[in-house]
Amino acid sequence: MSTCARAGRRWQLGCDKLRPRVSIARCFQGYSEGAGVSAEQVAIAAVGEALVNAKRVAVLTGAGMSAASGLPTYRGTGGLYNAIEIEQGMPIEEILHMYTLARNPALTWKYIAQIEQACRGATLNRGHSILAKWEHHFEVHIITQNVDGFHTAAGSSRVTELHGNLARLFCLDCERAFTISDFDMNKLPPRCMHCDGLVRPGVVLFGEMLPAAALANYERELAAGFDVMLAIGTTAGFPYIHDPMVAAGRGSTITVEINPDLTPLSTQVTHHLQCDALDALEKLDLVLAG
């Protein structure tokens, strides 16, 4: 839920070339010409081989990553933002903007609470667990736009939350920290129980910069380079997601998009797996396990 003040930045990613250790024939014995193999199987085979030979892997995740947890996506078919815009008659970029929070906090909080309600009761899915397990095979860096905290809950040790975490709140006046469970979401906007100041969510609203620490970590890892970069369940609408993927693909990095919908990235990556996040991750996990 943000824009990025560094949209005009030119990203430069360096990466050592992959050193193949396992041939695609050994990994995927059933995938041969004339065997009735689908395009998806061929793509899974190729991505699987890249992962088998990888040392450093970046995984950029969006709302589609948590779809199997029962959470709605923000954009795309059936997206939560689409429904909000229809109901309110104004763009989500205005409803969840930093200036709207300042002028009309009840409006912004109405839909923040709606997003939180969609998260409540949901939990991590097997896709999150698979990514955490992959740390046994190679160095995995999760860069997520999601605010649900599921990657950390699954056990991933290198997680950068670019858009913050919805469970964390803080007072704009006294800066005391709270959790979402400290407040009754039926009484909005929430007020600080210590100074009566306005409490806001620890997420990045439209118009705000990304958290400095998260952004610095992201830039540091991008500079170190990756053998494989996967964009999972994100429309890649933000330049800090789209641009590094495209720049990496111009070098030796294998870039992969996993998304049932077509996005601006779809024609600019090495491989586009047009399927759900969990489906693709389970198939790739079988390759790594074999």
C-alpha positions as CSV (number, residue, x, y, z in Angstrom):
1,M,0.0,0.0,0.0
2,S,2.5,2.6,-1.1
3,T,4.3,4.6,-3.7
4,C,8.0,4.8,-3.8
5,A,9.9,8.1,-3.8
6,R,12.7,6.3,-5.6
7,A,10.6,5.4,-8.7
8,G,13.1,7.0,-11.0
9,R,16.1,5.1,-9.6
10,R,18.1,3.0,-12.0
11,W,18.7,-0.4,-10.5
12,Q,21.9,-2.3,-11.2
13,L,22.1,-5.9,-10.3
14,G,25.2,-8.1,-10.5
15,C,25.3,-11.8,-10.3
16,D,27.7,-14.6,-10.9
17,K,26.7,-16.9,-13.8
18,L,25.0,-20.1,-12.8
19,R,27.3,-23.1,-12.7
20,P,25.2,-26.1,-13.7
21,R,25.7,-29.0,-11.4
22,V,22.7,-31.2,-12.4
23,S,21.5,-31.7,-16.0
24,I,17.9,-31.2,-16.9
25,A,17.9,-34.7,-18.2
26,R,18.8,-36.2,-14.8
27,C,16.3,-34.0,-13.0
28,F,13.4,-34.4,-15.3
29,Q,13.7,-37.8,-16.9
30,G,10.0,-37.8,-18.0
31,Y,10.3,-34.5,-19.9
32,S,11.4,-35.3,-23.4
33,E,10.5,-34.2,-26.9
34,G,7.5,-35.9,-28.3
35,A,6.3,-37.2,-24.9
36,G,3.2,-35.1,-24.8
37,V,4.8,-32.7,-22.3
38,S,2.9,-29.4,-21.7
39,A,4.5,-26.0,-21.9
40,E,3.9,-25.6,-18.1
41,Q,5.9,-28.8,-17.5
42,V,8.8,-27.6,-19.6
43,A,8.8,-24.3,-17.7
44,I,8.6,-26.0,-14.3
45,A,11.5,-28.2,-15.4
46,A,13.6,-25.2,-16.5
47,V,12.9,-23.2,-13.3
48,G,13.5,-26.3,-11.2
49,E,16.9,-26.8,-12.8
50,A,17.8,-23.2,-12.1
51,L,16.8,-23.6,-8.5
52,V,18.8,-26.8,-8.1
53,N,21.9,-24.9,-9.3
54,A,21.2,-21.7,-7.4
55,K,23.1,-20.3,-4.4
56,R,21.1,-17.1,-3.8
57,V,17.4,-16.8,-4.6
58,A,15.1,-13.8,-4.2
59,V,11.4,-14.3,-3.8
60,L,9.2,-11.2,-4.3
61,T,5.7,-11.9,-3.0
62,G,2.4,-10.1,-3.3
63,A,-1.2,-10.8,-2.3
64,G,-1.4,-13.9,-4.5
65,M,1.1,-15.6,-2.2
66,S,-1.5,-15.6,0.6
67,A,-4.5,-16.5,-1.6
68,A,-4.4,-20.1,-0.5
69,S,-4.6,-18.9,3.1
70,G,-8.1,-17.5,2.3
71,L,-7.0,-13.9,1.9
72,P,-8.4,-12.0,-1.1
73,T,-5.9,-10.5,-3.5
74,Y,-5.9,-6.7,-3.7
75,R,-6.0,-6.4,-7.5
76,G,-6.8,-8.8,-10.3
77,T,-9.9,-11.0,-10.5
78,G,-12.1,-10.6,-7.3
79,G,-9.5,-8.2,-5.8
80,L,-10.4,-6.6,-2.5
81,Y,-9.4,-3.1,-3.8
82,N,-11.8,-3.5,-6.7
83,A,-14.8,-4.0,-4.2
84,I,-13.7,-1.1,-2.0
85,E,-13.5,1.3,-5.0
86,I,-16.9,0.3,-6.2
87,E,-18.4,0.7,-2.7
88,Q,-16.8,4.1,-1.9
89,G,-16.8,5.5,-5.4
90,M,-13.2,6.7,-5.1
91,P,-9.8,5.2,-6.0
92,I,-8.1,3.1,-3.3
93,E,-5.0,5.2,-3.8
94,E,-7.0,8.1,-2.3
95,I,-8.8,6.1,0.4
96,L,-5.6,4.6,1.8
97,H,-3.5,7.7,1.3
98,M,-1.5,9.4,4.1
99,Y,-3.4,12.6,3.6
100,T,-6.7,10.9,3.9
101,L,-5.6,9.4,7.2
102,A,-4.8,12.9,8.4
103,R,-8.0,14.5,7.2
104,N,-10.5,11.7,7.5
105,P,-9.0,8.9,9.7
106,A,-12.3,7.2,10.1
107,L,-12.6,6.6,6.3
108,T,-9.1,5.2,6.0
109,W,-9.5,3.1,9.1
110,K,-12.8,1.7,7.9
111,Y,-11.0,0.0,5.1
112,I,-7.8,-0.8,7.0
113,A,-10.1,-2.6,9.4
114,Q,-11.8,-4.4,6.4
115,I,-8.4,-5.6,5.3
116,E,-7.5,-6.7,8.8
117,Q,-10.8,-8.5,9.1
118,A,-10.0,-10.4,5.9
119,C,-6.6,-11.5,7.6
120,R,-8.2,-12.4,10.9
121,G,-8.5,-16.1,11.4
122,A,-6.3,-16.9,8.3
123,T,-3.0,-18.5,8.7
124,L,0.1,-19.3,6.6
125,N,-0.3,-21.8,3.8
126,R,1.9,-24.6,2.5
127,G,3.5,-22.2,0.0
128,H,4.9,-20.2,2.9
129,S,6.3,-23.4,4.5
130,I,7.8,-24.5,1.2
131,L,9.7,-21.2,0.8
132,A,11.0,-21.5,4.4
133,K,12.1,-25.1,3.8
134,W,14.0,-24.1,0.7
135,E,16.6,-22.5,3.0
136,H,18.0,-26.0,3.3
137,H,18.9,-25.9,-0.4
138,F,20.1,-22.3,-1.0
139,E,20.0,-18.8,0.5
140,V,16.5,-17.5,0.3
141,H,15.6,-13.8,0.6
142,I,11.9,-13.0,0.9
143,I,10.9,-9.5,-0.1
144,T,7.2,-9.1,0.5
145,Q,4.6,-6.5,-0.1
146,N,2.2,-8.5,2.2
147,V,1.4,-7.2,5.6
148,D,0.1,-10.5,7.1
149,G,3.4,-11.7,8.6
150,F,3.0,-15.2,7.3
151,H,6.5,-15.6,5.9
152,T,8.1,-15.0,9.3
153,A,5.5,-17.2,11.0
154,A,6.4,-20.0,8.5
155,G,10.0,-19.9,9.6
156,S,11.7,-17.9,6.8
157,S,14.8,-16.2,8.4
158,R,15.5,-13.5,5.8
159,V,12.2,-11.5,5.4
160,T,12.0,-7.9,4.3
161,E,8.5,-6.5,4.8
162,L,8.4,-3.6,2.3
163,H,4.9,-2.5,3.3
164,G,5.1,-3.1,7.0
165,N,3.0,-5.4,9.2
166,L,-0.8,-4.9,9.8
167,A,-0.6,-6.5,13.3
168,R,1.7,-3.6,14.6
169,L,0.2,-0.2,15.4
170,F,1.6,2.9,17.0
171,C,0.4,6.3,18.3
172,L,1.1,9.3,16.1
173,D,1.5,11.5,19.2
174,C,3.4,9.6,21.9
175,E,4.7,6.8,19.6
176,R,3.7,4.0,21.9
177,A,3.5,0.7,20.1
178,F,0.4,-1.6,20.2
179,T,-0.9,-4.7,18.5
180,I,-4.2,-4.9,16.6
181,S,-5.6,-7.0,19.3
182,D,-5.3,-4.1,21.8
183,F,-8.2,-2.4,20.1
184,D,-11.9,-2.9,19.3
185,M,-12.0,-2.6,15.5
186,N,-15.7,-1.6,15.8
187,K,-14.7,1.7,17.3
188,L,-12.8,3.6,14.7
189,P,-10.5,5.3,14.4
190,P,-8.6,3.8,17.4
191,R,-7.3,6.3,19.9
192,C,-4.2,5.9,22.2
193,M,-5.2,4.6,25.6
194,H,-2.3,6.7,27.1
195,C,-2.6,10.1,25.4
196,D,-5.8,9.9,23.3
197,G,-3.7,10.5,20.1
198,L,-4.6,8.9,16.8
199,V,-3.3,5.4,16.4
200,R,-2.2,4.3,12.9
201,P,-1.3,0.9,11.4
202,G,2.4,0.0,10.9
203,V,1.9,-0.3,7.2
204,V,2.9,1.9,4.3
205,L,0.1,4.0,3.0
206,F,-0.1,5.5,-0.5
207,G,2.1,8.6,-0.6
208,E,4.5,7.4,2.0
209,M,8.1,6.2,1.5
210,L,9.0,2.7,2.2
211,P,10.5,2.0,5.6
212,A,14.1,3.1,5.5
213,A,15.6,0.0,7.1
214,A,13.6,-2.4,4.9
215,L,14.5,-0.4,1.8
216,A,18.2,-0.3,2.7
217,N,18.2,-4.1,3.2
218,Y,16.5,-4.7,-0.1
219,E,19.0,-2.5,-2.0
220,R,21.9,-4.2,-0.3
221,E,20.7,-7.7,-1.3
222,L,19.9,-6.5,-4.8
223,A,23.5,-5.2,-5.1
224,A,24.8,-8.6,-4.1
225,G,22.9,-10.2,-6.9
226,F,20.8,-13.4,-7.2
227,D,21.0,-16.5,-9.3
228,V,17.2,-16.7,-9.5
229,M,14.5,-14.1,-8.8
230,L,10.8,-15.2,-8.5
231,A,7.9,-12.7,-8.4
232,I,5.0,-14.6,-6.9
233,G,1.4,-13.4,-6.8
234,T,2.1,-9.7,-7.5
235,T,0.9,-7.5,-10.3
236,A,4.3,-5.8,-10.2
237,G,2.7,-2.4,-10.4
238,F,5.4,-0.7,-8.3
239,P,8.7,0.2,-9.9
240,Y,10.7,-1.3,-6.9
241,I,9.2,-4.7,-7.8
242,H,9.1,-4.4,-11.6
243,D,12.4,-2.7,-12.3
244,P,14.8,-5.0,-10.4
245,M,13.2,-8.0,-12.0
246,V,13.6,-6.6,-15.5
247,A,17.2,-5.4,-14.8
248,A,18.2,-8.8,-13.4
249,G,16.8,-10.5,-16.5
250,R,19.0,-8.5,-18.7
251,G,22.0,-10.1,-17.0
252,S,22.6,-13.7,-16.0
253,T,19.8,-14.0,-13.5
254,I,16.9,-16.4,-14.2
255,T,13.7,-14.4,-13.6
256,V,10.4,-16.1,-13.0
257,E,6.9,-14.8,-12.6
258,I,4.2,-17.0,-10.9
259,N,0.8,-15.5,-11.5
260,P,-2.5,-16.8,-13.0
261,D,-3.0,-13.3,-14.5
262,L,-0.9,-11.5,-17.0
263,T,1.0,-8.5,-15.6
264,P,3.6,-5.9,-17.0
265,L,6.3,-8.5,-16.0
266,S,4.8,-11.4,-17.9
267,T,6.6,-10.8,-21.2
268,Q,9.8,-9.5,-19.6
269,V,10.8,-12.5,-17.5
270,T,12.7,-15.7,-18.4
271,H,9.7,-17.9,-17.5
272,H,6.1,-17.1,-16.7
273,L,4.2,-19.8,-14.8
274,Q,0.5,-18.9,-15.3
275,C,-0.8,-20.7,-12.3
276,D,-1.5,-20.2,-8.6
277,A,1.4,-19.6,-6.2
278,L,0.8,-22.8,-4.2
279,D,0.4,-25.0,-7.3
280,A,3.6,-23.8,-8.8
281,L,5.6,-24.0,-5.5
282,E,4.5,-27.5,-4.8
283,K,5.6,-28.6,-8.3
284,L,9.0,-26.9,-7.9
285,D,9.4,-28.3,-4.4
286,L,9.0,-31.8,-5.9
287,V,11.8,-31.1,-8.3
288,L,14.1,-29.9,-5.4
289,A,13.1,-33.0,-3.3
290,G,14.0,-35.3,-6.2
